[in-house]
Amino acid sequence: MSWQMIPLEEVAPTPWRNGGGVTRELIAWPTPQDWDWRISVAEVEKSGPFSRFEGVERWFAVLGGAGVRLTVDGQTHEMTAQSAPLRFDGAQDCACELIDGPTEDFNLMLKHGHAHARLVRVQGALDVVVKPGTRVAVYAWDEPVRVQVNRKFATVSPHTLAWRALANGASVRIEAPTALWMELAR
């Protein structure tokens, strides 16, 4: 399977019910109605609570803006575009306070028992060995990302999600000033 590319600009925004922002769902696997994992980018325009997702593990990373303070189940995490992604239980109470204006944020959600994942912020280069049967994805923020899988190279344009399955596993190298790397497995 080759890389599947999903440019952010080609995905229509969905307004939040509370009016605090919009979300662009880049992919929901295997279907949008019954997903095991879901990747989206949100524009957060005002402070407020996050929706609760029972039975879902959430990963959160700031892409742009000054950042946010997420208070998850009483514990506050200050998140910026340089911070490591935060993983938390979607059933927990989560409040978002904008630090200094709107932000753009990345979200990975996984249903408990259906998938597990790893989300890593890449700043420079990252080398990984991926186990067989894993789906991988990379999100290029504001600069292109170069990905090498074994001996084949691909370039991911800014504001684009690229994903693929690695049935046989692989050695992977990701090179980018800033990007997000994901490994998704059952």
N, C-alpha and C positions, 0 to 999 in steps of 0.2 A: 504494500500500500504506500502511495506517495503522500506528501504533505497536503492536507486540506487547509486552505487559507480562507479566513473570515475577516475581511476588513470592517472595522468598527463603523465606518461611515455608511456601510450598506445595511446596517441593522437599525430598524426604527426604534426610537425611544418609547418606553412605556412609563407614563406618569405614576408616581406612588399615590396610594390612596390618601395618605396624610399630607400630600402637597409638598413634601420636603425635598423632592428630587425626581430623577428619572433613572430607569435601568434599561440597558441594552443587553438582552440575552444573546450571547454569542453562540452557545451550544448547550443543548440539554440531551444527554445520552441515556438510553437509546432513543427516547422520544420526548418531545416537549411536555406531553401529558403524563408520562410515567417514567421519570428520569431516575437514574442511579447517581449521576453527577451532573452538575450544571455550572457553567462559567458565564459570568456577566461583568459588565463595567457599569458603574453607577456614577451619576453626577449628583452630589449632595449639596443642596442649595441652602439648607437651614438646619440648625441643630434639632434633635428630637430622638425618639425611640426607634430602634430597628424592629422590624416585624419578627415575631417568634416563629421558629421552624422546629416543631417537635420531631424527634427522630432524625435530625440532620446535624452533621458536623460542618462547621463553617470555617473558612479561611478568608482573611481580610488583609488587603494591602493598599496603601495609599499610592496613587500614581502621580497626582499633581495637586497643587495648592499647598497652603502652609501646613495642612495636616488636621488631625482630629484627636480628641480625647475620647476613647471608648471606655465606658464603664460597664464591665461585664460581671454580673452577679456580685456587685459591690466593689470590684477591683478595677482601678483606672489604669489604662494603657495609653501613653502618648504615642501617636503614630504619625510618621512623616514619610516622604517619598524615599527616604534612606533606611527606614526601619525594616526589620525582618517581618515577614507576614505573621499575623496572629491567628492561632487556631482556637476555636471555642465551640461549646455546645450551643446549637441553635435554639434550644429550649430555654436557655438562660435569658434573664432580662438583660438587655443591652441598650444603653443610651449613648448617643453620639453628640459630642459638642465640637463644633467647628472652631479651630484655633484662630484663624484670621481670614474668613471668607470661604467661599465654596471650594470643594475638593472633587477630584475624580478618583474613584476607588475601584479596586478589582476584588471580585468575590468568586470563590469556589465553594460549592456546596455538595456534600455527599450524604446520601441516605445511609444511616447506620446499618451495617450488615450487608450492604450491596457493593460497596467499594471502599477503598482506603487510598490516601494520597499523600504526596509530599509536595509542598509549594516552597520554592526558594527564590529569593531575590538575587539576580546575577548583576554584579557590578565589575565588569572586566571579563573574566573567563571562568567557566565551570566545566570540569570533566566528570562524567558519571558513567557507570556501567549499569545498564538497564536490564532487569530480569525479563525472560521470555514471557509473552502474554500481557505486556504492559502497554497502555496507551500513554503517549507523552504529548505535551503541549508546551508552547512557548508564546508569551505575549510580548510583542515589541512595543515599547512605549513611544518615545519621541525620536528614536534613531533606529536604523536597520539593525537586525540581529543576524549573525551568521551561525548556522547550525551544521555540524558535521556528524553524520550517522555512519559509523564505520568509515568508508572512504568517499561517501557521497555528501556533497555540500548543498545547502539551500540558504537563501536569503529571505528573511521575513521583513516586509516593509513596516514602517512605523504605524502604530495604531491598528495592528493586525494580530489575530490569534492564528497560530498554525498548530495543527495537531495531526497525529497519525498513530497507528498501532505498530508495535514492534513484536511480531509473533515469535521471532527467534532471539529476541534480546539484542543488545548492541552496545558498543562503546560510543558515547556521545560527547561532543564538545560544543559548548555554547559560548559565543563571544559577542559581548555587547557592552556599551557604556552603562546601560540599565535595561533590564528585562526581567520577566518572571518565568520560571521554569517549573513544570508540573510533571509528576509521574502518577498515573492512575491505574490501580490494579484491583482485581476482585479479592 
